[in-house]
Amino acid sequence: MFMRIDHIGIACHDLEAKIALFSDTFELTVVAREVNEEQGVREAMLHIADGEGGSSYIQLLEPLSPDTPVGKFLAKRGEGVHHVAFGVPDVAEAMERLAGKGVRLLDERPRHGSMGSEIAFAHPKDVGGMLTELVQAAGAPANVKTDRM
Amino acid sequence: MFMRIDHIGIACHDLEAKIALFSDTFELTVVAREVNEEQGVREAMLHIADGEGGSSYIQLLEPLSPDTPVGKFLAKRGEGVHHVAFGVPDVAEAMERLAGKGVRLLDERPRHGSMGSEIAFAHPKDVGGMLTELVQAAGAPANVKTDRM
């Protein structure tokens, strides 16, 4: 089902400060910056590695306001890992497969993620306490890569 | 500095139950089981993907007792992501490099990690609230791969 660890999503109070910290400390390069109004975040993707199943990143997330999911997470738990995302060839198919195993999904259908991806979240209580994101990368239609699933 | 996301370490109360959950839900295969007395954990590695920079895993961690670091984490925060590990070609060199940038390390020298690796932890407060592990895989001596760092 999973082709890669797509990214680690890290909640932070100050995106620019954390970009500077991670770029310098870990010698990582920012490959994308976006504002996702639907998810209530300002974000940046820092490239880690490439593999057969796609690329891996650190994603830094700053909430657009305190009443967003990431804003509430920060108020409750402070800065740190917010979610983990795994690459799948077809997010709709992965959602269906997980739902068939009794995993609750936080999305009824795929929504827009970073860098043109299609994503969906699974309920952390059904998967070991880890807020889990499914990511179908941009330009990764199911009919090309279904054999990997 | 980082060649891959090596693994996501997930703290849990019942290792066998979580192995069953993750194996079934995410269709992952357990590739190693270990008891690490030094770290006070019973653990399993579930394979996610391979890449040029090495392989990626989910690591499930059950504390050997409540007074271990993972036991205390569970009591305070419950099940979920405990740490994130990144692959490096030479853990001692990566430690030195991070220390030179003012990052506090939780280890003075590398210690034994999963599957014969050498590891060290960086203080979460110095790297965005994420407990960060450096991993030099078994059979990955610095003199072979220093050019990747």
Contacts between the chains, C-beta under 8 A, distances in Angstrom:
chain1	res1	chain2	res2	distance
A	1	B	26	5.6
A	1	B	27	4.7
A	2	B	26	6.1
A	2	B	27	7.9
A	2	B	28	7.2
A	2	B	48	5.3
A	2	B	49	6.9
A	3	B	49	6.1
A	4	B	48	6.8
A	4	B	49	4.6
A	4	B	51	7.6
A	4	B	56	6.8
A	5	B	5	4.7
A	5	B	8	6.8
A	5	B	48	5.8
A	5	B	49	7.0
A	5	B	56	4.9
A	8	B	5	6.8
A	8	B	8	7.3
A	8	B	84	5.3
A	8	B	130	7.4
A	10	B	128	5.4
A	10	B	129	7.3
A	10	B	130	5.8
A	11	B	129	7.9
A	12	B	128	6.0
A	12	B	129	7.7
A	18	B	128	5.6
A	21	B	127	7.4
A	21	B	128	6.5
A	22	B	127	7.7
A	22	B	128	6.8
A	24	B	101	6.7
A	25	B	98	6.7
A	25	B	101	5.5
A	25	B	103	6.1
A	25	B	126	7.8
A	25	B	127	6.3
A	26	B	1	5.6
A	26	B	2	6.1
A	26	B	86	7.7
A	26	B	127	7.7
A	27	B	1	4.7
A	27	B	2	7.9
A	28	B	2	7.2
A	48	B	2	5.3
A	48	B	4	6.8
A	48	B	5	5.8
A	48	B	86	7.2
A	49	B	2	7.0
A	49	B	3	6.1
A	49	B	4	4.6
A	49	B	5	7.0
A	49	B	51	5.7
A	49	B	52	7.3
A	49	B	53	4.7
A	50	B	51	6.6
A	50	B	52	6.7
A	51	B	4	7.6
A	51	B	49	5.7
A	51	B	50	6.6
A	51	B	51	2.7
A	51	B	52	6.6
A	51	B	53	7.6
A	51	B	56	7.8
A	52	B	49	7.3
A	52	B	50	6.8
A	52	B	51	6.7
A	53	B	49	4.7
A	53	B	51	7.6
A	56	B	4	6.8
A	56	B	5	4.9
A	56	B	51	7.8
A	56	B	56	7.4
A	60	B	128	7.6
A	77	B	77	7.6
A	78	B	129	5.9
A	79	B	128	5.8
A	79	B	129	3.5
A	80	B	124	6.7
A	80	B	128	7.0
A	80	B	129	3.3
A	80	B	130	5.5
A	81	B	81	4.7
A	81	B	84	6.4
A	81	B	129	7.6
A	81	B	130	5.4
A	84	B	8	5.3
A	84	B	81	6.4
A	86	B	26	7.7
A	86	B	48	7.2
A	98	B	25	6.7
A	101	B	24	6.7
A	101	B	25	5.4
A	103	B	25	6.1
A	124	B	80	6.8
A	126	B	25	7.8
A	127	B	21	7.4
A	127	B	22	7.7
A	127	B	25	6.3
A	127	B	26	7.7
A	128	B	10	5.4
A	128	B	12	6.0
A	128	B	18	5.6
A	128	B	21	6.5
A	128	B	22	6.8
A	128	B	60	7.6
A	128	B	79	5.8
A	128	B	80	7.0
A	129	B	10	7.2
A	129	B	11	7.8
A	129	B	12	7.7
A	129	B	78	5.9
A	129	B	79	3.5
A	129	B	80	3.3
A	129	B	81	7.6
A	130	B	8	7.4
A	130	B	10	5.8
A	130	B	80	5.5
A	130	B	81	5.4
